[in-house]
C-alpha cells in the first residue's frame, strides 16, 4: 500500500504479485482484496489488465479469483471503450 501511495507502481505490482501467488488451500479476504489491487495497479502501470492470472497462482485462488477477473475486464472495457452508461452502472453496483 505504501508503494502505491508513493506511486512506485512497478514495485507495488511485484509485491502484490507475491501475495496473489502465495500458496493457499482456501481463498481468504486478504487475497481477494490484494487481487483487486493487483488488477488496478496492473492497469495503471501497463495500461491494460494481463490476459490471465499469474501462472504460479495456487489452484484454490485460480478457481475463485476468475469471477473477479471477469468483472474487472468488463469495467476496463467500459472505461477504455468510452461507454459512459456502462461505467455508471458498474459504479452503482460497486457502491
N, C-alpha and C positions, 0 to 999 in steps of 0.2 A: 504494500500500500504506500509505503514511503517513496519507493521508486516511481510509482505512478504519479504521486503528488509532486515530485521533483521533475517530472517529465523525462525520466530515464526509461523510456518505453522498451528498449531492447533488453535491458537488464530485468525489468519487470516481467516481460514476456518469458524470459528464461526461468525466473523464479516461479511464476505461475505454472509453467510447463512442468516443473518438478513436482508440484502439488498434484496436478491433474494426473500425472503418470505414476504417482506413488502407488505401491501395491495396496490393495484393499479388498476385503472379502464382501463387504456391503457398501452401498453408497451412503454417504453422510452429508450433512448440511454444509460442512466446510468445503467439501469437494464440489458440490453443486454451485455454491457461491463463487468459488475460485474459478470454475469453468466459465461462468458468466463473465467474470473479469478478464479471463484469458481471451475470450472472443472479442470483447470490446477493445482491449489493448492490441490484439492482433489487427483489428480493423483500423485502429489509429496508426499503428506502426507500418503496416503493409498496404493499407487502403482497401483490403478485402479480407474475408474470412478464409482460412485454409479449407481445402476441399473435404477434409475428414478429420476425425480425431487423431491425435498422435499415435503412431504405430505401437509404441510400448505401453499404451493405456491398458489397465487391468480389464479383465473380461466383465467384472461387475460394473465398472464405470462405463465400459463400452456399451453394454446393454441399456443402461439407464440414462446416459447423457445424450443419446441420439435425439430424444424428443426436444431437449433444449437447443440442440444444434439446428434442428429444422425450424424452430421458432425464430432463432437468431438470423438464419438466412432469409426468411420471409421479411423480417424487419430491415435487413440490409438492402434487399431488393427494393423495398418500398422507399427507403431513404435515397438510394442512388438512382432509382428509376423515376424520381420526381413524382411519385404518386402521393400527393398530399393527403388525400382522404384515407388511404390505407395507413399512412403514418399516424394520422389522428386516431383511427380505430385501434391500432396497436397500442398507442399510448394510453388510451382509455382502458384497455384490458389490463395493462400493467398496473395502473393506479387503481 
